[in-house]
Amino acid sequence: MNPRRLLLNTLALVFIASMLLAGYWSICFAWADYQFSRQTPESVATAARMIPNRASYWAGLSMALSDTNPGESLAALQRANALNPHESQYWIDLGLVKESRGDLKEAEKDLLKAAEVDRMYLPRWSLANFYFRQGNKDEFWRWAHKAMEMAYGDPSPLFNLCWEMTQDAQRIERELNIERPEIRIQYLSFLLGQNHPEAIAPAALRAASAATPEAGTILLAACERLLKDQRVDDAVRVWTRVQTPKPSTAFTITNSDFATPPISTGFDWRLVDFDGIAVSREELSPGLRLSFSGKQREDCEPLWQLAPVKAGTSYRLRIQFEAEGIPKGSGLQWRVHNAYGDALIAETDGQELQFTAPRDCRLIRLALRYRRAAGHRRIEGNVLLHRVTLTSVTPGD
């Protein structure tokens, strides 16, 4: 036979054989993947036997056998680890298995090896959990700190674990060395879900530098929580740090001239939506217009604000407003209540009122109230508010 033809035939046979072999292995891999996807102990074992050098199959077999055959499960996991020693999850799983068997020294070695091959969050988080379970506080805080350095997403599980170790919220912040503004906000958000209101104000003040929309929302929620827990001084400190525009130095009435739209939270004006009452801001000159249609409720408070006061101090409330079509004495009043307990302190239907904060009063609730007066129809018209001020006075003023 012609040597050239012989060479061509040989090459053709080699090519055909290689194609057949490639096809065979493609079929084997496809079948193995199918068996593995079924996730039964038998099917995963079939996949591992067909492709014995694929670590993920042995890891899957370990998981499939974990409840029914712990010995075979461990052997499969060790096989996966030997095939891919750079996969931290295998070291973590080995460590957890050995810990469950009481072999703490070997478990610790495997978890430390996971942190050696992978410097990301999961191995560090796993070590923090391990040392927490063993009661090793020093190592717990060391690895919790390292985990915090690589934290992403929602770090609440780490905060929860730290909270189980200590109820000292500031120590947690110190041990974790929380510096990133977004993590400070997440820590504050976590604290809002805990029953430790004394921790909220310090965390909120440290988080106040995070200038993001989410930060603003969480910080205002912190102020609301402090008000609910009657921590008025803390609420004031948080509010004056985070609110824009800043309140006046005296800090009595916030947004006293309605120059900015009320945000209905914290110490700003609260607008309550009632049928028959429309609210709008005046653009040419600052002010707030309330339009009563005559179909509103007979008793309602469409506008109110919380304001801090000093117990035993006398105050003068001045309201600059115009009433259009609303006769005096028809039921529109300004009322001052103790915010906690709701005891009425004073009321007026005019533009000025003087009162003394009771001895137990640190926060007042100032409200514009409409209550239909006897002999009057429901009011129909407008109230244009220009300015509301609250100033302290001395006897004789």
NORCOR-V399326 format. One line per field, one symbol per residue. phi: phi as a letter, one per 40 degrees, with the letter a starting at -180 (. if undefined). Layout:
phi = ???
This chain:
phi = .ddcccccccccccccccccccccccccccccccccccfbdcccccccccbccccccccccdcccccbadcccccccccccccacccccccccccccccccgccccccdccccdcccacccdcccccdcdccccgccccdcccccccccbcagccddccccccccacccccdccccfcbcdccdccccdccccbcbcccccdcccccccccbdccdcccccccccccccgccccccccdccbcbccccdcfbbcfcbfcbcdcfafcccbcbcbdgbbbaccccbdibbbbccgbcccaabcaaacbcbbdgccbbbbbcabbbgbccgchcabbbbccbhgccbaaabbbaababcdccbbabbcbcbbbdcdgbcccaibbbcbabbbbcbbdgc
